Amino acid sequence: MEFNIKNTKDIAKDGVKVLLYANSGFGKTTQLGTLEGKTLILSAESGLLVLKDKDIDVIDITSIQTLGEVYVALASGELVYDNIGLDSLTEIGEMIVSELLEDEYYSDPSNAFVLWKEYSKRMMNICKKFRDLKGVNVILTSLCEPVEANGTMRYLPQIPAKKVQTKLVSLFDEVYYGTMDKDGKRIVHTRSSNIFDAKSRANVADKIALSETVDGEDAEVSLGSIINSIK
């Protein structure tokens, strides 16, 4: 019997997989423009104007079928990129629900439990498929929202179904929560607190202030530089 034996030193060669979630206006899409190498953005929302000065390939995701076809092309090597940005899971989640509700069976209120069970299965499958792509960095973005659980409020990725929100965080080694401080500085958090979930299995700094782009020059500290430090 033959075994595919890997070494822990080579794990990062499979690519860094990041979930970045933050409120609207943080600059999640902008950070996709800081990735080093050839990047493909899978855009499920209209927010790419901020990248008009960049040279980045984009595929508009108008249906889950389109997303699946792109995934197959990436997994098979038909499409080859250094970075894949899925922008955003918030829109993808709503797209899954909308498409399920077009089915007479799932749109029946008496089948609500089955609807959400099927949604959860499809959403988790999409996230796992993109997470497991080899040799490419994958960044999934999401809006965030406050979620009450056991009398406490925590910020989690804004996608339908609380159970999926919690599972989503567990899928990735790198989960970053973005905030803006009182001075308007963008901060990336990589460690959980009592109000949000975040983590970094690569042990990057707990709290990272992102640099602003000045006169068209690339920022010294960005999502791209964080990923490069891991690789």
C-alpha positions, -999 to +999 in steps of 0.1 A: +000+000+000+013+034-009+008+065+013+010+102+004+033+114+032+036+151+036+058+172+060+045+199+082+071+223+067+053+220+034+018+226+046+018+263+036+026+253+001-010+241-002-020+278+001-032+299+030-070+299+036-085+329+053-120+339+063-121+377+067-153+393+081-161+429+090-187+455+087-194+473+054-169+500+048-139+482+064-123+475+030-126+437+026-127+440-012-099+465-012-077+440+007-082+414-020-063+439-042-032+436-020-026+399-027+007+391-043+006+372-076-022+364-100-055+369-084-091+359-094-120+375-076-153+356-077-177+385-072-212+379-059-218+416-051-213+450-068-183+465-050-153+463-073-150+499-081-125+503-053-102+481-074-104+501-106-067+509-106-057+473-101-053+446-128-073+417-114-093+390-131-130+389-121-158+364-126-193+375-117-211+349-097-247+351-107-258+317-096-246+287-075-242+268-107-217+293-120-198+291-087-197+253-090-184+255-126-156+279-116-147+256-087-144+226-111-122+247-134-099+256-105-097+221-091-089+206-125-062+231-133-081+247-162-079+280-143-046+286-126-042+315-101-021+323-070-050+337-051-088+332-052-111+358-035-147+348-029-165+380-023-187+375-004-201+345+016-229+368+028-242+371-008-235+334-016-256+323+014-285+345+004-282+332-032-284+296-019-316+303+000-332+322-029-325+294-053-339+268-029-371+288-024-376+287-061-383+250-056-420+243-047-409+217-022-386+240-002-409+270-005-436+251+014-436+266+050-441+231+064-407+221+050-388+249+066-366+225+086-357+206+055-350+239+037-324+250+063-309+216+065-303+216+028-290+252+029-265+243+056-253+213+037-247+233+005-231+262+023-207+241+042-199+221+011-190+252-008-167+265+019-150+231+023-144+228-014-127+262-017-108+257+015-093+224+002-081+238-031-044+230-033-016+253-042-036+285-040-044+311-014-082+314-008-097+344+009-134+343+017-150+376+028-182+382+047-201+410+064-205+406+102-235+408+125-241+406+162-256+373+173-271+366+207-262+333+223-267+323+260-274+359+270-242+373+254-237+391+221-209+381+197-200+392+162-200+365+136-200+362+098-233+374+084-247+344+067-281+327+071-285+303+100-267+306+133-256+270+133-237+275+101-221+308+114-205+289+142-194+260+120-179+283+095-154+297+119-143+262+128-135+254+092-105+277+087-071+280+103-071+317+098-102+337+108-098+375+109-122+400+123-119+435+109-128+467+128-120+504+126-107+523+157-119+557+168-093+573+145-106+554+115-076+530+114-084+496+101-075+468+125-074+431+118-079+409+149-066+373+148-075+362+184-110+358+198-123+381+225-155+381+245-174+398+216-160+382+184-144+350+171-110+350+154-080+328+153-046+322+136-031+288+136+000+304+120+004+326+151+004+359+133+002+390+156-030+393+177-039+428+164-026+442+132-031+478+120-034+480+082-015+506+063-033+530+039-023+531+003-006+564-004-001+579-040-009+545-056+019+527-037+011+494-021+005+494+016+033+480+037+009+462+060-021+445+043-039+413+040-014+404+013+016+410+035+000+390+063-005+360+040+031+364+027+044+363+063+026+329+068+040+314+035 
